[in-house]
Amino acid sequence: MKRLLLLTMAVCFAASPLFSQAKEKTKSHMGKEMTHCYAMKDGKLMHCMGKTGDVQPTSVTLKNGTTISPTGEVMMKDGSTKKLENGQCISPQGKIMSFEKMHVASTKKKMKAKQS
């Protein structure tokens, strides 16, 4: 009985790196395929990943230091403030533009990459 338990544990331990590598590949593949932004829709901040979006109930700080509140108030790294209007979104780099423009631009980039 002890041998069976030890054998099972050894197999699980040996196989764990294989499972973690598969998950990492999926995440990196998904990251390349999706457009990521924070958008205002019906007065609520939405966290958009590709075509889906979820309400963002808390403030978010981007990698560049820009902070976005749930009401759409954006404080840039330099301290200036802006307000996201309905239909506008902000990229992870802190660039504000219309939702349609951002998602159309990312689709064009994907098409060019596929053609190359």
C-alpha positions, 0 to 999 in steps of 0.5 A: 500500500505504501509503495502504491502511494509513493508511486502515485506521488512520484508520478504526480510530481514528475508530471507537474512541469508538463501541465504548467508548461501547457498553461503558460503556452495557452496564456501567452497565445491568448494574450496575443489574440485579444485586445485589452482595454478599460472602457466606459459603457453606460456610465460604468468602467468595463474591463474588456478582453477581446469581445467580452467585458466585465464591470470593473468595481475598483480603481486600476493602476496601469503599468505606466502609473496611470490610475483609472477610477470606477467612475471613469476619472483618469489620472495620468502619470504626470498628474493631469486628469481626464474623464472617460466618456461613454464609448471611449477606452484607454489602452494599457499604455494609457492612450485614450481613444474611441472603443471602435477605433481601438478594436478596429486598429487591433484587428488591422494589426492582426490581419497584417501579421497574418499576411506576413 
